Amino acid sequence: MMELLIAVAVLGIIAMLSGVRILPEYERGVVFRLGNALREVKGPGLVLIIPFGVDRMTKVDMRVVTMDVPPQDVITRDNVSIKVDAVVYFKVMDPRRAILEVNQYIYATSMLAQTTLRSVCGEKELDTLLMERDQINVALQSILDKHTEPWGVKIVLVELKQIDLPQEMKRAMAAQAEAERGRRAKVIHAMGESEAAQQLAQAAAVMQANPAALQLRYLQTLTEVAAEHNSTILFPVPIDFLRLFLENKGKA
């Protein structure tokens, strides 16, 4: 009789231990009792379930999941063939719906991200994809979040990682950028010449109105030439001296 009681006690302890589950802070458990999901989600901490196949618990990770979207072949609106990849951050908000509403929510989210990436990028032109990444990221996040919300999944962030262009397109863009830089250099040079001409015209007008300024400029030029230690110095003769000779010659 004593042996029977000991055996029953041991079986009871084993049954109790087999029904004990410990869930960490970042996990929740969806319990199925005889195939029916309980409304209450278990965890975190110590969880007790009925063993021997009566209860079955599926664990769900509540942390943010980082998922790489493989490179997708995309033809843009202006008929350029490119490869685009992205990264998606998402987390489970409702563990019960994540288990009941979709089979393998991580795989389903990955497939949805790939198709959405091809669809959104295919509607844009290449220049838009290169210059408006932030707007495209927001559009991708909005579309994905709308479709994953019934699964209890929240899309936290979507970021385009890289846009691979064909080699001929890279060469064309490099040539275009070089031509643009050359155009800007010529425009800046022309603007400098124009400003210099305007300044010279203003200086000439000042000197014409004030002959003393011309003489001062003449003396300054002589000082600068003398500072160079030249062996030969040319002295420009003021035009007023020549005018005197010309007038005397005319009178003669």
Phi, psi and omega per residue, in radians:
M1 nan -0.730 3.122
M2 -1.110 -0.675 3.131
E3 -1.132 -0.642 3.114
L4 -1.145 -0.712 3.127
L5 -1.144 -0.703 3.114
I6 -1.108 -0.731 3.134
A7 -1.118 -0.724 3.117
V8 -1.127 -0.705 3.139
A9 -1.129 -0.742 3.123
V10 -1.103 -0.756 3.113
L11 -1.098 -0.669 3.120
G12 -1.125 -0.731 3.118
I13 -1.135 -0.729 3.131
I14 -1.115 -0.714 3.134
A15 -1.134 -0.687 3.139
M16 -1.163 -0.755 -3.138
L17 -1.169 -0.614 3.128
S18 -1.220 -0.289 3.108
G19 -1.709 0.124 -3.134
V20 -1.699 2.273 3.070
R21 -2.267 2.492 3.084
I22 -2.088 2.078 -3.124
L23 -1.884 2.280 3.074
P24 -1.211 3.053 -3.052
E25 -1.051 -0.566 -3.042
Y26 -1.609 0.123 -3.122
E27 -2.109 2.627 3.023
R28 -2.273 2.715 -3.112
G29 -2.098 2.209 3.037
V30 -1.705 2.056 -3.031
V31 -1.745 2.264 3.047
F32 -1.872 2.131 3.107
R33 -1.902 1.955 -3.073
L34 0.945 0.662 3.080
G35 1.593 -0.211 -3.130
N36 -1.761 2.292 -3.126
A37 -1.340 2.295 3.061
L38 -1.289 2.580 -3.132
R39 -1.246 -0.523 -3.118
E40 -1.457 2.248 3.089
V41 -1.593 2.272 -3.060
K42 -1.508 2.670 3.014
G43 1.731 2.970 -0.066
P44 -1.413 3.043 3.136
G45 1.805 -2.604 -3.096
L46 -1.448 2.239 -3.116
V47 -2.200 2.319 3.107
L48 -1.945 2.236 3.091
I49 -2.224 2.835 3.106
I50 -1.422 2.156 -3.058
P51 -1.407 -2.969 3.077
F52 1.089 0.651 3.033
G53 1.451 -0.033 3.105
V54 -1.241 -0.853 3.091
D55 -1.934 2.480 3.057
R56 -2.327 2.226 -3.050
M57 -1.959 2.331 3.066
T58 -1.935 2.182 -3.115
K59 -1.494 2.502 3.113
V60 -2.256 2.226 3.116
D61 -1.426 2.206 -3.089
M62 -1.668 0.038 -3.133
R63 -1.379 2.875 3.100
V64 -1.216 2.276 -3.137
V65 -1.747 2.277 3.067
T66 -1.751 2.090 -3.047
M67 -2.192 2.183 3.063
D68 -1.442 2.299 3.024
V69 -1.630 2.097 -3.106
P70 -1.038 2.712 3.108
P71 -0.993 2.314 -3.107
Q72 -1.982 2.370 3.052
D73 -1.349 2.117 -3.056
V74 -2.268 2.409 2.989
I75 -1.882 2.016 -3.058
T76 -1.258 3.075 -3.111
R77 -1.121 -0.528 3.106
D78 -1.676 0.453 2.975
N79 1.088 0.796 3.035
V80 -1.962 2.231 -3.129
S81 -1.544 2.114 -3.105
I82 -2.365 2.965 3.015
K83 -2.077 2.287 -3.089
V84 -2.250 2.318 3.010
D85 -2.223 2.867 -3.047
A86 -2.644 3.036 3.042
V87 -2.292 2.397 -3.092
V88 -2.101 2.300 3.053
Y89 -1.940 2.186 -3.139
F90 -2.557 2.860 3.115
K91 -2.570 2.727 3.135
V92 -1.484 2.197 3.088
M93 -1.728 -0.533 -3.138
D94 -2.277 1.727 -3.093
P95 -1.055 -0.595 -3.098
R96 -1.131 -0.811 3.122
R97 -1.210 -0.580 3.128
A98 -1.106 -0.481 3.127
I99 -1.589 -0.671 -3.015
L100 -1.521 -0.558 -2.986
E101 -1.552 -0.339 -3.076
V102 -2.585 2.561 3.082
N103 -1.580 2.044 -3.127
Q104 1.043 1.352 -3.049
Y105 -1.081 -0.532 3.122
I106 -1.178 -0.784 3.118
Y107 -1.141 -0.720 3.134
A108 -1.111 -0.714 3.113
T109 -1.139 -0.669 3.121
S110 -1.104 -0.817 3.130
M111 -1.103 -0.707 3.126
L112 -1.134 -0.679 3.121
A113 -1.121 -0.681 -3.139
Q114 -1.145 -0.834 -3.124
T115 -1.159 -0.684 3.129
T116 -1.162 -0.663 3.110
L117 -1.091 -0.774 3.110
R118 -1.128 -0.708 -3.090
S119 -1.173 -0.828 -3.078
V120 -1.194 -0.793 -3.122
C121 -1.194 -0.533 3.118
G122 -1.209 -0.331 3.122
E123 -1.527 -0.118 -3.074
K124 -1.873 2.702 2.995
E125 -1.436 2.821 -3.052
L126 -1.060 -0.771 -3.139
D127 -1.070 -0.642 3.114
T128 -1.154 -0.716 3.118
L129 -1.099 -0.637 -3.081
L130 -1.376 -0.537 -3.024
M131 -1.796 -0.362 -3.040
E132 -2.121 0.927 -3.127
R133 -1.155 -0.655 -3.102
D134 -1.084 -0.760 3.128
Q135 -1.141 -0.652 3.127
I136 -1.191 -0.688 3.093
N137 -1.061 -0.733 3.124
V138 -1.138 -0.720 3.123
A139 -1.112 -0.750 3.110
L140 -1.095 -0.757 3.139
Q141 -1.095 -0.737 -3.124
S142 -1.111 -0.770 -3.117
I143 -1.176 -0.788 -3.138
L144 -1.114 -0.743 -3.111
D145 -1.133 -0.603 3.116
K146 -1.124 -0.664 -3.096
H147 -1.458 -0.472 -3.122
T148 -1.595 -0.177 -3.130
E149 -1.041 -0.718 3.067
P150 -1.104 -0.326 3.111
W151 -1.519 -0.037 -3.064
G152 1.347 0.379 -3.110
V153 -1.962 2.327 3.124
K154 -1.920 2.172 3.071
I155 -1.434 2.008 -3.081
V156 -1.444 -0.776 -3.049
L157 -2.796 2.545 3.037
V158 -2.289 2.289 -3.134
E159 -2.341 2.254 2.968
L160 -1.249 2.267 -3.112
K161 -1.607 -0.905 -3.019
Q162 -2.643 2.512 3.054
I163 -2.106 1.917 -3.126
D164 -1.593 2.186 -3.129
L165 -1.812 2.697 3.012
P166 -1.108 2.707 -3.087
Q167 -1.077 -0.709 -3.136
E168 -1.134 -0.578 3.099
M169 -1.227 -0.650 3.088
K170 -1.100 -0.735 3.124
R171 -1.141 -0.715 3.133
A172 -1.115 -0.722 3.133
M173 -1.189 -0.625 3.087
A174 -1.140 -0.739 3.105
A175 -1.120 -0.694 3.121
Q176 -1.127 -0.737 3.136
A177 -1.135 -0.691 3.114
E178 -1.132 -0.729 3.107
A179 -1.122 -0.660 3.123
E180 -1.146 -0.711 3.095
R181 -1.128 -0.697 3.085
G182 -1.095 -0.711 3.111
R183 -1.092 -0.757 3.138
R184 -1.134 -0.654 3.111
A185 -1.110 -0.744 3.128
K186 -1.151 -0.690 3.121
V187 -1.117 -0.764 3.132
I188 -1.121 -0.708 3.110
H189 -1.106 -0.757 3.127
A190 -1.122 -0.693 3.098
M191 -1.116 -0.663 3.089
G192 -1.126 -0.748 3.101
E193 -1.082 -0.719 3.138
S194 -1.114 -0.780 3.122
E195 -1.138 -0.679 3.112
A196 -1.108 -0.731 3.115
A197 -1.094 -0.705 3.110
Q198 -1.115 -0.708 3.117
Q199 -1.153 -0.706 3.111
L200 -1.128 -0.686 3.109
A201 -1.109 -0.723 3.104
Q202 -1.133 -0.708 3.108
A203 -1.121 -0.709 3.117
A204 -1.107 -0.670 3.120
A205 -1.140 -0.679 3.121
V206 -1.149 -0.782 -3.139
M207 -1.150 -0.614 3.124
Q208 -1.168 -0.623 3.130
A209 -1.338 -0.417 -3.087
N210 -2.319 1.683 -3.113
P211 -1.054 -0.472 -3.140
A212 -1.106 -0.570 3.115
A213 -1.126 -0.640 3.100
L214 -1.139 -0.702 3.112
Q215 -1.144 -0.680 3.101
L216 -1.117 -0.707 3.108
R217 -1.125 -0.630 3.099
Y218 -1.106 -0.795 3.120
L219 -1.146 -0.661 3.111
Q220 -1.120 -0.677 3.110
T221 -1.119 -0.713 3.092
L222 -1.085 -0.690 3.118
T223 -1.109 -0.739 3.134
E224 -1.161 -0.666 3.124
V225 -1.187 -0.692 -3.138
A226 -1.169 -0.474 -3.120
A227 -1.264 -0.235 -3.092
E228 -1.527 -0.034 3.125
H229 1.010 0.808 3.103
N230 -1.423 2.575 3.101
S231 -1.383 -0.418 -3.139
T232 -2.193 2.265 -3.122
I233 -2.162 2.232 3.090
L234 -1.682 2.195 3.122
F235 -1.768 1.915 3.084
P236 -1.200 2.331 -3.131
V237 -1.562 2.218 3.107
P238 -1.010 2.530 -3.101
I239 -1.147 -0.372 3.136
D240 -1.151 -0.657 3.103
F241 -1.085 -0.778 3.133
L242 -1.109 -0.614 -3.129
R243 -1.113 -0.639 3.105
L244 -1.103 -0.777 3.117
F245 -1.107 -0.725 -3.138
L246 -1.124 -0.699 3.123
E247 -1.133 -0.731 3.123
N248 -1.125 -0.662 -3.140
K249 -1.173 -0.653 3.123
G250 -1.135 -0.679 3.127
K251 -1.182 -0.672 -3.134
A252 -1.154 nan nan
